[in-house]
Amino acid sequence: MGFLNVFGIVLQFNESKQFFKIIKDNFVKYVIRELNKRYICKEPMFGFEFELHKITIDEQNQKIYIDLTAQNDIINSMKQKHEDFHLSHEYGGWMYEVIPNEPFLIKDLNLIENNIQNLYKYLTQKYGQKKFLSLGSYPLLGVGKYYINEDIKEEDEDKDLIGDEKEENSRKQFLEDIKNNKLSFSNYLSDKIINRHPRFGNLTRNIRQRRGSKVDIQIPIYKDKNTDLTTITKLDPIPGYITMDAMGFGMGCCSLQVTIDSDSLDDCLKIYDQLIPLAPLFLVLSSSTPIHRGKLSDYDNRWIVISQSVDDRTEEERNPQSDKYIYKSRYSPIYSYIGKVNKYYNNYPKFPINQDYYNQFIEAGISENLATHFCNLLVRDPLVIFDKKINITDDNDMTHFENINSSNWNSLRFKLPRPADKEHSYKIEIRTCDLQLTPFENTSIIHFIVNLYNIILKQNCNFIIPITKVDQNYENAYWNDAINKQKFWWRINCFDNIDITNNNFDFKKDEEENIKLLTINEILNGVKEYNYPGLIPMIKKEINNNPNYNENIRENLLKFANHMEKKAKGEIWTDAKYIRKFINEHPKYNKDSIITEEINYDLINHLLDIQNGIIRPKELFG
């Protein structure tokens, strides 16, 4: 969850405005300096991050709660570092963020299966087999009594986080605000569920203050036979929609994120651009989040919920008629290609940008596309400013860069090297994947992404389509069973090495003839009519031809490619589809889209049995 260092007190939004220019000026200078260093990475690597829910099961009363003592576990884990895994804070006090301590070489992709299995074993041994849940969202978040925090001692709540720099009055005020729900003002969620690290509560408050109102999350409810589409209440004011009003509903969702190195800046920009059209496909293939606030939604994944949950745009910035209109939330699909891609494909309307910053980038030799990308980030105001970290003199200090870069939660994140850590690689973070139920499914998604990275580098393929069509793919990706029911824009001549950077190229003809609406099955497994081979056959070709793999490794890697092939064909289901089936077949489900505590209890216990390998449904594993 972004930048977690603490430097004094977090300023409230109105207090922080006077420092925006200082922070943005430093951001621009830092970016120019680091880009012009042109780092070279000799051995590209990759890593991944899991977000998980800690839960408590009351078997006697057949109830399940999110467990806010996860934040205590994390603090203790930081003091006693595990040799393989690192636990870190996430938005929710019940959430774990877990990453391997060391990244993996790209050529060692086969090693991550055991690592991920060991991660789940480690958490099971440390906290219990039924104490953590590997799922996109907790179904009853915000419904009834949904949390437990018995082990947290209020007087110790932030001493390990603030340290020597804490201010007692600020600490007491912050804890009082949490008690009285003065951070989110939510009608559904208690502020007590927010992780007590200063970043999270202050993000919640400052997003609301900048916006000028609570966030407004509206997603369509699944319309079952007995779903009420007429009654209006205070908690459900819009018929046909699930209403939520707090950052916690989005940032309380769990994801799988993958970060990949590149050899050089040029390679990083190329890979980043090629991944842009792939990112919504990762969302579709990983869908595991069909339930929000105790109701079955008509969406299968978390993305749009998070996007609305941190939308800090003012009323003017949300108004399409305004000169200050900003087209998306700060959590959104990426706005533009940043490498050597012709303007034709960057056809999304641009933000109003600071021309002075843009000119600084151009004068420093930064390309137009990359300058636009960073100026897009700078449209957003910094949301977490510490009073003791404003004026920076150390050239290697990334605080202001991270402040802005890590609070622009885009589908892909372009990351600069960290000179203070002696890192010399430009990185790409892939952020669209929902968390999966099992180690095997999560491994399968990571394999898919890393294998596509290899194809992009080795086969000189081209997935570029107009950025507005990428946005249309996201709109289609959210829906119930999109993997089988929706179509997506896709370039069918992506393996023909077509040069789309040349100004003399006929872009309109290219778009008409080569960019088609295809199903996920067609994109992954090919279309004979177009002589398009599909991503999975190309992945299998890459695996079979890779000299770093022996026969055993190839066989192991191919099983994950086969899993994705079958998922695209509909022979294996997404977690979201499986969850819908369980609910629909539950004897106490009234076909009204409502998940009761009884249904939730049975559902979570069933999913835990799958997570722990006790049962292996054919719908998920074949």
Protein Blocks (a to p, Z undefined) as FASTA:
>chain_A
ZZabdehjaddfklmmmmmmmmmmmmmmmmmmmmmnopadfbdcdddddddddddddfkn
opadddfklmmmmmmmmmmccfkbccdddfblkbccdddfbdcdfklmmmmmmmmmmmmm
mmmmmnopklcccdfbdfkgoiajfbdcfkpcfklmmmmmnmmmbcfklmmmmmmmmmno
pmnopakbcfklpcfbfklmmmmmmmmmmnopacdddddddddfklcfkbccfklmbghi
acdfbfklmmmpccdddddddfblklmmmmmmmmmmmmmmmmmmmgcbfbgghiacfbfb
fklmmmmmmmcbdfklmpmkbmklcfbdfbdcdfbdfbdcdfklmmcccddddfklmmmm
mmnopafklmmmmmmmmmpccfbdcfklmbccbfklcklmmmmmmmmccfbdcddddfkn
opabdcdddfkbccdfbfklmmmmmmmmmmmmmmmmmnopafbdcfklmmmmmmmmmpgh
klmmpccdddfklmnopafkbfkbcfklmmmmmmccddfklmmnopfklopgbjklmmmm
mmmmmmkbcfklmmmmmmmmmmmmmmmnopaccfklmmmmmmmmpmkbgolopacfklmm
mmmmmmmmmmnomaccfklnZZ
